[in-house]
Amino acid sequence: MKIFVGLGNPGAKYAGNRHNIGFMALDRIASDHGFGPWKAAFKASVAEGRLGQEKVLLVKPQTFMNLSGESVRAAMVFYKLTPSEITVFHDELDLAPGKARVKPGGGHAGHNGLRSIHQHLGTDAYARVRLGIGHPGHKDAVAAYVLNDFAKTDQDWLEDLLRGISDGVAALAEGDGARFMNAVALRTAPPRSSDKGEAGPRGEAGAKNDVQRAVQRPVQTGVHTNVHTDPPDAPPDPPPDTRSPMQKLMDKFR
């Protein structure tokens, strides 16, 4: 069995906050993969289900962010698991918006939710899925930034990220972080189409540029032709005048 923890703050007031992207990730997983209903347990909202061959408990602590470790420890002890069987989904200021990284262990980097989990588990030996939300630019602006809702302009990349997480989460549950990251990347940074006529990010503008380049190039045939041809030959010089002065004068009055 595995425990997936999403970090956030409880209540409608915080539901759309950047700090709650961990809750959002678990909500998408539960919805897309047919998990059971959310129930109250371990000072958290929990839901049970399967991802691939793994039984998974989703945990959204309801203690507020800085006490998240209470819920995580209670669930871990109840199911007789170890920290290595826990994965925490959380917001990450040091990643660009829409980016995701899987990290085994490590420090809490000032994140209050992770700090609380460290304290209650007594170790950092649990995995994290770091979900990039970007940085406001100054440390004094961080608190207001994370406790404000995602902007309307964020909705497209946020949706792509959540869909990618849902696509790859079965691989994550089975311990295949690379396959999970590939699934996320296919949603957040899909490969560009080739130049062979398929529709793709290049769109009509790309096709128009191809046409312009084709027009600017000389037509290639089986026989090589020069684009810049040589000028026609100049007429030959007249033969030298061998007449005597008297003959020239007589010819002039003819």
C-alpha positions as a Markdown table, in Angstrom:
| # | Residue | x | y | z |
|---|---|---|---|---|
| 1 | Met | 0.0 | 0.0 | 0.0 |
| 2 | Lys | 1.1 | 3.6 | -0.7 |
| 3 | Ile | 0.0 | 6.9 | 0.8 |
| 4 | Phe | -0.2 | 9.9 | -1.4 |
| 5 | Val | -0.4 | 13.2 | 0.5 |
| 6 | Gly | -1.6 | 16.5 | -1.0 |
| 7 | Leu | -0.7 | 19.6 | 0.9 |
| 8 | Gly | -3.0 | 22.6 | 1.2 |
| 9 | Asn | -5.3 | 24.5 | 3.6 |
| 10 | Pro | -8.9 | 23.3 | 4.3 |
| 11 | Gly | -12.0 | 25.3 | 3.5 |
| 12 | Ala | -13.6 | 27.1 | 0.5 |
| 13 | Lys | -11.6 | 30.3 | 1.3 |
| 14 | Tyr | -8.3 | 28.6 | 0.3 |
| 15 | Ala | -9.6 | 26.1 | -2.4 |
| 16 | Gly | -8.2 | 28.0 | -5.4 |
| 17 | Asn | -4.9 | 29.2 | -3.7 |
| 18 | Arg | -1.5 | 28.4 | -5.2 |
| 19 | His | -0.7 | 26.8 | -1.9 |
| 20 | Asn | -3.4 | 24.3 | -2.5 |
| 21 | Ile | -2.1 | 22.7 | -5.7 |
| 22 | Gly | -1.4 | 19.5 | -3.8 |
| 23 | Phe | -5.1 | 19.2 | -2.9 |
| 24 | Met | -6.0 | 19.9 | -6.5 |
| 25 | Ala | -3.7 | 17.1 | -7.7 |
| 26 | Leu | -5.3 | 14.6 | -5.4 |
| 27 | Asp | -8.8 | 15.7 | -6.3 |
| 28 | Arg | -8.0 | 15.0 | -10.0 |
| 29 | Ile | -6.5 | 11.6 | -9.2 |
| 30 | Ala | -9.5 | 10.6 | -7.2 |
| 31 | Ser | -11.9 | 11.8 | -9.8 |
| 32 | Asp | -10.1 | 10.3 | -12.8 |
| 33 | His | -9.3 | 6.9 | -11.3 |
| 34 | Gly | -12.5 | 6.0 | -9.5 |
| 35 | Phe | -11.5 | 6.3 | -5.9 |
| 36 | Gly | -14.0 | 5.9 | -3.2 |
| 37 | Pro | -15.7 | 8.9 | -1.6 |
| 38 | Trp | -13.8 | 11.3 | 0.6 |
| 39 | Lys | -14.1 | 10.5 | 4.3 |
| 40 | Ala | -12.8 | 12.1 | 7.5 |
| 41 | Ala | -9.9 | 10.2 | 9.2 |
| 42 | Phe | -6.5 | 11.0 | 10.7 |
| 43 | Lys | -7.5 | 14.7 | 10.9 |
| 44 | Ala | -7.7 | 14.6 | 7.1 |
| 45 | Ser | -9.9 | 13.9 | 4.2 |
| 46 | Val | -9.0 | 10.5 | 2.8 |
| 47 | Ala | -10.1 | 8.4 | -0.2 |
| 48 | Glu | -9.0 | 4.8 | -1.1 |
| 49 | Gly | -8.5 | 3.3 | -4.5 |
| 50 | Arg | -6.1 | 1.5 | -6.8 |
| 51 | Leu | -3.5 | 2.8 | -9.2 |
| 52 | Gly | -2.3 | 0.0 | -11.4 |
| 53 | Gln | -1.5 | -2.9 | -9.1 |
| 54 | Glu | -1.1 | -0.7 | -6.0 |
| 55 | Lys | -3.6 | 0.1 | -3.3 |
| 56 | Val | -3.3 | 3.8 | -2.5 |
| 57 | Leu | -4.7 | 6.0 | 0.2 |
| 58 | Leu | -5.1 | 9.7 | -0.7 |
| 59 | Val | -4.7 | 12.0 | 2.2 |
| 60 | Lys | -5.5 | 15.8 | 2.4 |
| 61 | Pro | -4.7 | 17.0 | 5.9 |
| 62 | Gln | -7.3 | 19.3 | 7.4 |
| 63 | Thr | -5.1 | 20.7 | 10.1 |
| 64 | Phe | -3.8 | 23.7 | 8.0 |
| 65 | Met | -0.5 | 23.6 | 6.3 |
| 66 | Asn | 1.9 | 24.0 | 9.3 |
| 67 | Leu | 0.4 | 21.0 | 11.1 |
| 68 | Ser | 0.2 | 18.6 | 8.1 |
| 69 | Gly | 2.6 | 16.1 | 9.7 |
| 70 | Glu | 0.0 | 15.1 | 12.3 |
| 71 | Ser | -2.2 | 13.6 | 9.6 |
| 72 | Val | 0.6 | 12.0 | 7.7 |
| 73 | Arg | 2.1 | 10.3 | 10.8 |
| 74 | Ala | -1.3 | 9.0 | 12.0 |
| 75 | Ala | -2.1 | 7.4 | 8.6 |
| 76 | Met | 1.4 | 5.9 | 8.3 |
| 77 | Val | 1.2 | 4.3 | 11.8 |
| 78 | Phe | -2.3 | 3.0 | 11.3 |
| 79 | Tyr | -1.4 | 1.2 | 8.1 |
| 80 | Lys | 2.0 | 0.1 | 9.5 |
| 81 | Leu | 3.9 | 1.7 | 6.6 |
| 82 | Thr | 7.3 | 3.4 | 6.4 |
| 83 | Pro | 8.2 | 6.9 | 5.2 |
| 84 | Ser | 9.5 | 5.4 | 2.0 |
| 85 | Glu | 5.9 | 4.4 | 1.1 |
| 86 | Ile | 4.7 | 8.0 | 1.3 |
| 87 | Thr | 4.7 | 10.6 | -1.5 |
| 88 | Val | 3.8 | 14.2 | -0.9 |
| 89 | Phe | 2.4 | 16.5 | -3.6 |
| 90 | His | 3.2 | 20.2 | -2.8 |
| 91 | Asp | 3.6 | 23.6 | -4.4 |
| 92 | Glu | 7.1 | 24.7 | -5.3 |
| 93 | Leu | 8.2 | 28.3 | -5.6 |
| 94 | Asp | 11.6 | 27.4 | -7.2 |
| 95 | Leu | 10.0 | 25.7 | -10.2 |
| 96 | Ala | 8.5 | 27.6 | -13.1 |
| 97 | Pro | 4.7 | 27.4 | -13.4 |
| 98 | Gly | 3.5 | 24.1 | -14.8 |
| 99 | Lys | 6.8 | 22.3 | -14.2 |
| 100 | Ala | 6.9 | 19.2 | -12.1 |
| 101 | Arg | 9.8 | 17.2 | -10.5 |
| 102 | Val | 9.9 | 13.9 | -8.5 |
| 103 | Lys | 12.3 | 14.1 | -5.6 |
| 104 | Pro | 13.3 | 11.3 | -3.2 |
| 105 | Gly | 14.0 | 12.7 | 0.2 |
| 106 | Gly | 15.7 | 16.0 | 0.9 |
| 107 | Gly | 15.2 | 19.2 | 2.9 |
| 108 | His | 12.0 | 21.2 | 3.4 |
| 109 | Ala | 13.4 | 24.4 | 1.9 |
| 110 | Gly | 11.2 | 26.5 | 4.2 |
| 111 | His | 7.9 | 24.9 | 3.1 |
| 112 | Asn | 5.7 | 24.8 | 6.3 |
| 113 | Gly | 3.9 | 21.6 | 5.3 |
| 114 | Leu | 7.1 | 19.7 | 4.6 |
| 115 | Arg | 8.7 | 21.1 | 7.8 |
| 116 | Ser | 5.8 | 19.7 | 9.8 |
| 117 | Ile | 6.0 | 16.3 | 8.1 |
| 118 | His | 9.8 | 16.2 | 8.8 |
| 119 | Gln | 9.1 | 16.9 | 12.5 |
| 120 | His | 6.4 | 14.2 | 12.9 |
| 121 | Leu | 8.1 | 11.5 | 10.9 |
| 122 | Gly | 11.6 | 12.3 | 12.2 |
| 123 | Thr | 13.1 | 11.8 | 8.8 |
| 124 | Asp | 13.1 | 13.2 | 5.3 |
| 125 | Ala | 13.0 | 9.8 | 3.7 |
| 126 | Tyr | 9.7 | 10.2 | 1.8 |
| 127 | Ala | 9.2 | 11.2 | -1.8 |
| 128 | Arg | 7.8 | 14.5 | -3.1 |
| 129 | Val | 6.2 | 15.6 | -6.3 |
| 130 | Arg | 7.2 | 19.3 | -6.6 |
| 131 | Leu | 4.6 | 21.3 | -8.5 |
| 132 | Gly | 5.9 | 24.5 | -9.9 |
| 133 | Ile | 4.0 | 27.7 | -9.2 |
| 134 | Gly | 6.8 | 30.2 | -9.9 |
| 135 | His | 8.1 | 32.9 | -7.5 |
| 136 | Pro | 6.7 | 36.4 | -6.9 |
| 137 | Gly | 10.2 | 37.8 | -7.1 |
| 138 | His | 10.8 | 38.9 | -3.5 |
| 139 | Lys | 10.7 | 36.8 | -0.3 |
| 140 | Asp | 8.5 | 39.4 | 1.4 |
| 141 | Ala | 5.8 | 38.8 | -1.2 |
| 142 | Val | 5.8 | 35.0 | -0.9 |
| 143 | Ala | 3.0 | 34.7 | 1.8 |
| 144 | Ala | 0.5 | 36.8 | -0.1 |
| 145 | Tyr | 1.5 | 35.1 | -3.4 |
| 146 | Val | 0.9 | 31.5 | -2.2 |
| 147 | Leu | -2.3 | 32.4 | -0.3 |
| 148 | Asn | -3.9 | 34.0 | -3.4 |
| 149 | Asp | -5.8 | 32.1 | -6.1 |
| 150 | Phe | -4.2 | 31.1 | -9.4 |
| 151 | Ala | -4.8 | 33.8 | -12.0 |
| 152 | Lys | -7.1 | 33.3 | -15.0 |
| 153 | Thr | -4.0 | 33.3 | -17.2 |
| 154 | Asp | -2.7 | 30.3 | -15.2 |
| 155 | Gln | -5.7 | 28.0 | -15.9 |
| 156 | Asp | -4.4 | 26.5 | -19.2 |
| 157 | Trp | -1.0 | 25.3 | -17.8 |
| 158 | Leu | -2.6 | 24.3 | -14.5 |
| 159 | Glu | -5.1 | 22.1 | -16.3 |
| 160 | Asp | -2.4 | 20.5 | -18.5 |
| 161 | Leu | -0.3 | 19.8 | -15.4 |
| 162 | Leu | -3.2 | 18.2 | -13.4 |
| 163 | Arg | -4.1 | 16.1 | -16.5 |
| 164 | Gly | -0.5 | 15.0 | -16.8 |
| 165 | Ile | -0.3 | 14.0 | -13.2 |
| 166 | Ser | -3.4 | 11.9 | -13.5 |
| 167 | Asp | -2.1 | 10.3 | -16.7 |
| 168 | Gly | 1.1 | 9.1 | -15.1 |
| 169 | Val | 0.1 | 8.6 | -11.5 |
| 170 | Ala | -0.2 | 4.8 | -11.8 |
| 171 | Ala | 3.4 | 4.6 | -12.9 |
| 172 | Leu | 4.3 | 6.8 | -9.9 |
| 173 | Ala | 2.5 | 4.4 | -7.5 |
| 174 | Glu | 4.5 | 1.5 | -9.0 |
| 175 | Gly | 7.8 | 3.4 | -8.4 |
| 176 | Asp | 8.5 | 4.4 | -11.9 |
| 177 | Gly | 9.2 | 8.1 | -11.6 |
| 178 | Ala | 10.6 | 8.5 | -15.1 |
| 179 | Arg | 7.5 | 7.1 | -16.7 |
| 180 | Phe | 5.4 | 9.4 | -14.5 |
| 181 | Met | 7.5 | 12.4 | -15.6 |
| 182 | Asn | 7.1 | 11.4 | -19.3 |
| 183 | Ala | 3.3 | 11.4 | -18.9 |
| 184 | Val | 3.4 | 14.9 | -17.4 |
| 185 | Ala | 5.7 | 16.2 | -20.1 |
| 186 | Leu | 3.4 | 14.9 | -22.8 |
| 187 | Arg | 0.7 | 17.2 | -21.4 |
| 188 | Thr | 2.8 | 20.2 | -20.5 |
| 189 | Ala | 5.3 | 20.2 | -23.3 |
| 190 | Pro | 4.0 | 18.0 | -26.2 |
| 191 | Pro | 6.4 | 17.2 | -29.0 |
| 192 | Arg | 6.2 | 19.5 | -32.1 |
| 193 | Ser | 4.8 | 18.0 | -35.3 |
| 194 | Ser | 7.1 | 17.2 | -38.2 |
| 195 | Asp | 7.2 | 19.4 | -41.3 |
| 196 | Lys | 5.5 | 16.8 | -43.5 |
| 197 | Gly | 2.1 | 18.4 | -43.6 |
| 198 | Glu | 0.6 | 17.3 | -40.3 |
| 199 | Ala | -1.3 | 19.9 | -38.3 |
| 200 | Gly | 0.7 | 21.1 | -35.4 |
| 201 | Pro | 2.0 | 24.1 | -33.4 |
| 202 | Arg | 3.5 | 25.6 | -36.6 |
| 203 | Gly | 0.0 | 26.1 | -38.0 |
| 204 | Glu | -0.8 | 28.1 | -41.1 |
| 205 | Ala | 2.0 | 30.5 | -40.5 |
| 206 | Gly | 4.5 | 27.7 | -40.7 |
| 207 | Ala | 2.9 | 26.5 | -43.9 |
| 208 | Lys | 3.0 | 29.9 | -45.4 |
| 209 | Asn | 6.7 | 30.2 | -44.6 |
| 210 | Asp | 7.3 | 26.9 | -46.3 |
| 211 | Val | 5.6 | 28.2 | -49.4 |
| 212 | Gln | 7.6 | 31.4 | -49.4 |
| 213 | Arg | 10.8 | 29.5 | -49.1 |
| 214 | Ala | 9.8 | 27.2 | -52.0 |
| 215 | Val | 9.0 | 30.3 | -54.1 |
| 216 | Gln | 12.4 | 31.8 | -53.4 |
| 217 | Arg | 14.3 | 28.7 | -54.3 |
| 218 | Pro | 14.9 | 27.9 | -58.0 |
| 219 | Val | 13.0 | 25.0 | -59.4 |
| 220 | Gln | 15.2 | 21.9 | -59.5 |
| 221 | Thr | 15.1 | 19.7 | -62.6 |
| 222 | Gly | 17.2 | 16.9 | -63.9 |
| 223 | Val | 19.4 | 19.5 | -65.6 |
| 224 | His | 21.3 | 22.0 | -63.5 |
| 225 | Thr | 20.3 | 25.6 | -64.3 |
| 226 | Asn | 22.1 | 28.7 | -63.0 |
| 227 | Val | 19.9 | 31.3 | -61.3 |
| 228 | His | 22.2 | 34.1 | -62.4 |
| 229 | Thr | 22.9 | 33.6 | -66.2 |
| 230 | Asp | 25.8 | 35.2 | -68.0 |
| 231 | Pro | 25.1 | 38.2 | -70.2 |
| 232 | Pro | 25.0 | 37.6 | -74.0 |
| 233 | Asp | 28.3 | 37.9 | -75.9 |
| 234 | Ala | 29.2 | 41.5 | -77.2 |
| 235 | Pro | 29.4 | 42.0 | -81.0 |
| 236 | Pro | 32.9 | 41.5 | -82.6 |
| 237 | Asp | 35.2 | 44.5 | -83.1 |
| 238 | Pro | 35.2 | 45.9 | -86.8 |
| 239 | Pro | 38.2 | 44.9 | -88.9 |
| 240 | Pro | 41.0 | 47.5 | -89.1 |
| 241 | Asp | 40.7 | 50.3 | -91.9 |
| 242 | Thr | 43.6 | 49.7 | -94.3 |
| 243 | Arg | 42.6 | 52.4 | -96.9 |
| 244 | Ser | 45.1 | 55.2 | -97.9 |
| 245 | Pro | 44.2 | 58.8 | -97.0 |
| 246 | Met | 43.3 | 59.5 | -100.7 |
| 247 | Gln | 40.9 | 56.5 | -100.8 |
| 248 | Lys | 39.2 | 57.6 | -97.6 |
| 249 | Leu | 38.7 | 61.1 | -99.0 |
| 250 | Met | 37.3 | 59.8 | -102.3 |
| 251 | Asp | 34.9 | 57.3 | -100.5 |
| 252 | Lys | 33.6 | 60.2 | -98.4 |
| 253 | Phe | 32.2 | 62.1 | -101.5 |
| 254 | Arg | 30.7 | 59.0 | -103.2 |
